[in-house]
Amino acid sequence: MNKTLTLLHSNDLHGDFLAEKVDEKLTGGVSMLSGYISKVRKEEKNVLYAISGDMFKGSLIDQEYRGISTIEIMNLLAPDVVTLGNHEVDYGLAHLLFLEKCAKFPIINANMFLTSNGTRLFKSHKIIEIDGMKIMFIGILTEDVLEYTRNEKLISTLVGIKDAAEEVGRICMAYQTVDIDLTVLLTHIGFENDQKLAAQLDPDWGVDLIIGGHSHTLIDEPAVVAGIPIVQAAVGTDQIGRFDLVIDTDTNSIASYTWKLIPITEENCPRDLELEKVVNDYKTITDAVYDQVLTRLDGVYTQTRRNRDAMLGHLFTDIVKEGTGVDVVMISSGAIRGTQLGEVVTKGDLRKVYPYDNKVVEFVLTGKQLREALLWMLRDESIDAPDDGGEFYHFSRGFKAVYIQKEHRLETFELNGHAIQDEDRIKIAMGDFHYNNIENFLHLDKDEIKKNGRVKTMSSSGYIIIEERMSGVPLIRVDREERIVIK
């Protein structure tokens, strides 16, 4: 027997709650997103809505309430199932488990577990019955996208794609005696990794669809690997993915499907005024907090590429250096989430551009170790990658490097005008998240670093250092000379 199912999906909402004017027309926002979902639920017989991770981080409303506001808004959006993304752990494991208790919708993940005994932290899957059909959703993350768990010593994830595929197989095989009509993987591992995962799935496991997130990929049509359609709905609330499926319940397979990306615009999406009121109430409160002016910059500072030297990097590293007194401050370009700041800087502007609030740790590198880290950072696959590729760090004033890409060597490698020697001992300050991931990000061995001296926490909040020092001066000027020159 054939039955129909409309499967709507979002990913990487990142607190994108408010509509914006684009070409004089309202676009996006959870009010119209909810309006579209409600309209489809009324028009079609069988409708499910799923979210593939990263509900949190990206807006002041989310940050001010540490995700509690997001959960309340998501409860009104009423997804049928949600999987975890990497930013769901940004407020810490204990807070995530608290937020799950606040959610009125199921949150699933098959491969985040306690390292001590292997116990899963969340339900691995959710079986939803609708019109006599059983639809199974399985949530997948991998360690490649979940570096933040290195700050949480008690939790881990399965290591990679192969392990994730095997976990999917175990869950699917466990339910082969149950008449599952459709099996959907809700992943948050990136579009390319979704395709790699699909290639490793045994056809006998019966996975029918992969709905992904993390890479913010905008697609025109599904990628199909090993007969499995793979989709993603870009980022935010400007669009929603829509599958219209015909399911053969006798063979437990997809008889046919269409997929399209639906723009969330006022032409085809009615507003949800009740949800809009909740969002506006939160906005009113956060505006009162974040409209406070901190300082003024002597120009507009930007970071237009994540793998190049940038003035925003100069600004933040120099401020932290003033507050810590180390030789070199290193701040990842990925910690800077906006493209520009200034000339007038409010608390809200700063929070949007620099949302993370990690501890600041001090450690010592030899000149040789710092050189090796810099050469690793500047390898071709990193600096020639798209903006979201590689891990690039900004350096505080006094540091200067000139890199000859064709020869993969440093022509200049200086601190305060003096060439850095291999035996030099250099005090470095860095966020604890990036220090904890320094083996992956900069190819440095933490055991070797510890031989240079004690690793210590200098501040419980790098963000507070920046905010406090900005609020104490009327005008900030930062030198505009490139600190890392790539030839």
Long-range contacts (C-beta under 8 A, 24 or more apart in sequence): 1-248, 1-249, 1-250, 2-246, 2-247, 2-248, 2-249, 2-255, 3-46, 3-131, 3-132, 3-133, 3-181, 3-246, 3-247, 3-249, 4-44, 4-45, 4-46, 4-244, 4-245, 4-246, 4-247, 5-46, 5-47, 5-48, 5-130, 5-131, 5-133, 5-135, 5-182, 5-243, 5-244, 5-245, 5-247, 6-40, 6-44, 6-46, 6-47, 6-48, 6-242, 6-243, 6-244, 6-245, 7-47, 7-48, 7-49, 7-50, 7-184, 7-209, 7-211, 7-242, 7-243, 7-245, 8-37, 8-40, 8-47, 8-48, 8-49, 8-50, 8-240, 8-241, 8-242, 8-243, 9-49, 9-50, 9-51, 9-52, 9-211, 9-231, 9-233, 9-240, 9-241, 9-242, 9-243, 10-49, 10-50, 10-51, 10-52, 10-233, 10-237, 10-240, 10-241, 11-51, 11-52, 11-53, 11-54, 11-85, 11-188, 11-211, 11-212, 11-213, 11-214, 11-232, 11-233, 11-235, 12-52, 12-53, 12-54, 12-85, 12-213, 12-214, 12-216, 12-234, 12-235, 12-236, 13-51, 13-54, 13-55, 13-58, 13-236, 13-237, 14-54, 14-55, 14-56, 14-57, 14-58, 14-59, 14-62, 14-87, 14-235, 14-236, 15-55, 15-56, 15-57, 15-58, 15-59, 15-61, 15-62, 15-63, 15-70, 16-58, 16-59, 16-235, 16-236, 16-237, 16-238, 17-59, 17-61, 17-73, 17-237, 17-279, 17-282, 17-283, 18-59, 18-279, 18-283, 25-265, 25-266, 25-267, 26-265, 26-266, 27-238, 27-263, 27-264, 27-265, 28-236, 28-237, 28-238, 28-239, 28-264, 29-237, 29-264, 29-279, 30-73, 30-77, 30-237, 30-272, 30-275, 30-279, 31-271, 31-272, 31-273, 31-275, 31-276, 31-279, 32-237, 32-264, 32-265, 32-266, 32-269, 32-270, 32-271, 32-272, 33-77, 33-237, 33-240, 33-264, 33-269, 34-76, 34-77, 34-272, 34-275, 35-269, 35-270, 35-271, 35-272, 36-240, 36-262, 36-264, 36-268, 36-269, 36-270, 37-77, 37-78, 37-240, 38-270, 38-272, 39-269, 39-270, 40-242, 45-131, 46-130, 46-131, 46-133, 48-80, 48-81, 48-128, 48-130, 48-135, 49-77, 49-78, 49-79, 49-80, 50-79, 50-80, 50-81, 50-82, 50-83, 50-137, 50-184, 50-186, 50-211, 51-79, 51-81, 51-82, 51-83, 51-186, 52-83, 52-85, 52-186, 52-187, 52-188, 52-211, 52-212, 52-213, 52-232, 53-82, 53-83, 53-84, 53-85, 53-86, 53-87, 53-88, 53-141, 53-186, 53-187, 53-188, 53-213, 53-214, 54-85, 54-86, 54-87, 54-88, 54-188, 54-213, 54-214, 55-82, 55-85, 55-88, 56-85, 56-87, 56-88, 56-90, 56-91, 57-87, 57-90, 57-355, 58-87, 58-337, 58-355, 60-286, 60-290, 60-348, 60-351, 60-352, 61-279, 61-282, 61-283, 61-286, 63-351, 63-355, 64-282, 64-285, 64-286, 64-289, 64-290, 65-282, 66-91, 66-95, 67-91, 67-95, 67-99, 68-99, 68-102, 69-282, 71-99, 71-102, 71-103, 72-102, 72-278, 73-275, 73-278, 73-279, 73-282, 74-103, 74-105, 75-102, 75-103, 75-104, 75-105, 76-272, 76-274, 76-275, 76-278, 77-275, 78-104, 78-105, 79-105, 80-105, 80-106, 80-128, 81-105, 81-106, 81-108, 81-126, 81-128, 81-137, 81-186, 82-106, 82-107, 82-108, 82-186, 83-107, 83-108, 83-109, 83-137, 83-139, 83-140, 83-141, 83-186, 83-187, 83-188, 84-108, 84-109, 84-112, 84-122, 84-139, 84-141, 84-188, 85-141, 85-188, 85-213, 85-214, 86-141, 86-145, 86-146, 86-147, 86-148, 86-188, 86-214, 89-146, 89-148, 89-149, 89-152, 90-148, 90-356, 92-152, 93-121, 93-152, 93-154, 93-155, 97-121, 107-139, 108-137, 108-138, 108-139, 108-186, 109-139, 109-140, 109-141, 110-138, 110-139, 110-140, 110-164, 110-167, 110-168, 110-171, 111-140, 111-141, 111-142, 111-157, 111-158, 111-163, 111-164, 111-167, 112-141, 112-146, 112-149, 112-155, 112-156, 112-157, 113-155, 113-156, 113-157, 114-154, 114-155, 115-153, 115-154, 115-155, 115-156, 116-154, 121-155, 124-167, 124-171, 125-171, 127-175, 127-178, 127-180, 132-249, 133-181, 133-182, 133-247, 133-249, 134-178, 134-179, 134-180, 134-181, 134-182, 135-180, 135-181, 135-182, 135-183, 135-184, 136-172, 136-175, 136-180, 136-182, 136-183, 136-184, 137-184, 137-185, 137-186, 138-168, 138-171, 138-172, 138-183, 138-184, 138-185, 138-186, 139-186, 139-187, 140-164, 140-167, 140-168, 140-185, 140-186, 140-187, 140-188, 140-189, 140-197, 141-187, 141-188, 141-189, 142-189, 142-193, 144-189, 144-193, 145-188, 145-189, 145-190, 145-214, 147-433, 147-436, 147-437, 147-440, 148-433, 150-433, 150-436, 150-437, 151-432, 151-433, 151-436, 161-189, 161-193, 161-196, 161-197, 161-200, 162-200, 164-189, 164-197, 165-197, 165-200, 165-201, 168-197, 168-201, 168-205, 168-207, 169-201, 169-202, 169-205, 172-205, 172-206, 172-207, 173-205, 176-206, 179-252, 180-206, 180-252, 181-247, 181-249, 181-252, 182-208, 182-209, 182-245, 182-247, 182-252, 182-254, 183-207, 183-208, 183-209, 184-208, 184-209, 184-210, 184-211, 185-209, 185-210, 185-211, 186-211, 186-212, 187-211, 187-212, 187-213, 187-214, 188-212, 188-213, 188-214, 189-214, 190-214, 190-215, 190-217, 191-215, 191-217, 191-219, 191-223, 191-230, 191-232, 194-223, 194-230, 194-232, 195-223, 195-225, 195-230, 198-225, 198-226, 198-228, 198-230, 199-225, 199-226, 201-226, 201-228, 203-227, 206-252, 208-253, 208-254, 209-243, 209-254, 211-241, 215-388, 216-388, 218-261, 219-261, 220-261, 221-259, 222-259, 229-257, 229-259, 231-259, 233-261, 234-261, 237-264, 238-263, 238-264, 239-263, 239-264, 240-264, 286-348, 287-348, 289-347, 289-348, 290-346, 290-347, 290-348, 290-351, 291-346, 291-347, 291-348, 292-346, 292-347, 293-344, 293-345, 293-346, 294-345, 294-346, 294-347, 294-350, 294-467, 294-470, 294-471, 295-345, 295-470, 295-471, 295-473, 295-474, 295-475, 295-476, 296-342, 296-343, 296-344, 296-345, 296-474, 296-475, 296-476, 297-341, 297-342, 297-343, 297-345, 297-475, 297-476, 297-477, 297-478, 298-343, 298-475, 298-476, 298-477, 298-478, 299-342, 299-343, 300-340, 300-341, 300-342, 300-343, 301-340, 301-341, 301-342, 301-478, 302-339, 302-340, 302-341, 303-333, 303-336, 303-338, 303-339, 303-340, 304-339, 305-387, 306-333, 306-334, 306-336, 306-387, 306-388, 306-390, 306-392, 307-333, 307-382, 307-383, 307-385, 307-387, 307-389, 307-390, 307-392, 308-383, 308-392, 308-484, 308-486, 309-394, 309-482, 309-483, 309-484, 309-485, 310-336, 310-394, 311-478, 311-480, 312-336, 312-338, 312-340, 312-341, 312-353, 312-394, 313-394, 313-395, 314-394, 314-396, 314-397, 314-478, 314-479, 314-480, 314-483, 315-341, 315-476, 315-478, 316-354, 316-394, 316-466, 317-394, 317-395, 317-396, 317-397, 318-396, 318-397, 318-478, 319-465, 319-466, 319-469, 319-470, 319-476, 320-360, 320-396, 320-429, 320-462, 320-465, 320-466, 321-396, 321-397, 321-429, 322-469, 323-459, 323-465, 323-468, 323-469, 324-360, 324-362, 324-429, 324-458, 324-459, 324-465, 326-362, 326-427, 326-428, 326-429, 326-458, 327-398, 327-415, 327-426, 327-427, 327-428, 328-370, 328-395, 328-396, 328-398, 328-399, 328-415, 328-426, 328-427, 328-428, 328-429, 329-395, 329-396, 329-428, 329-429, 329-430, 330-393, 330-394, 330-395, 330-396, 330-428, 330-429, 330-430, 330-434, 331-393, 331-394, 331-430, 331-431, 332-391, 332-392, 332-393, 332-394, 332-431, 332-434, 332-441, 333-392, 333-393, 333-394, 334-391, 334-392, 335-431, 335-434, 345-470, 347-467, 350-466, 350-467, 350-470, 354-463, 354-466, 356-431, 356-433, 356-462, 356-463, 357-461, 357-462, 357-463, 357-464, 358-431, 358-432, 358-433, 358-434, 358-461, 358-462, 358-463, 359-431, 359-432, 359-457, 359-459, 359-460, 359-461, 359-462, 360-429, 360-430, 360-431, 360-432, 360-457, 360-458, 360-459, 360-461, 360-462, 360-465, 361-429, 361-430, 361-431, 361-432, 361-435, 361-455, 361-456, 361-457, 361-458, 362-427, 362-428, 362-429, 362-455, 362-456, 362-457, 362-458, 363-427, 363-428, 363-430, 363-435, 363-449, 363-450, 363-452, 363-453, 363-455, 363-456, 364-425, 364-426, 364-427, 364-428, 364-449, 364-452, 364-453, 365-425, 365-426, 365-428, 365-444, 365-449, 365-452, 366-422, 366-423, 366-424, 366-425, 366-426, 366-452, 367-420, 367-421, 367-422, 367-423, 367-424, 367-425, 367-426, 368-422, 368-423, 369-444, 369-448, 369-449, 369-452, 370-420, 370-426, 370-428, 371-410, 371-413, 371-420, 371-422, 372-443, 372-444, 373-442, 373-443, 373-444, 374-401, 374-403, 374-410, 374-413, 375-408, 375-409, 375-410, 376-442, 376-443, 377-442, 378-403, 378-405, 378-408, 378-484, 378-486, 379-408, 380-405, 380-408, 383-486, 391-440, 391-441, 391-442, 393-434, 393-442, 394-483, 395-483, 395-484, 397-478, 397-479, 397-483, 399-483, 400-483, 400-485, 401-483, 401-484, 401-485, 402-485, 402-487, 403-484, 403-485, 403-486, 403-487, 404-487, 405-486, 405-487, 411-487, 412-485, 425-452, 425-453, 429-458, 431-462, 432-457
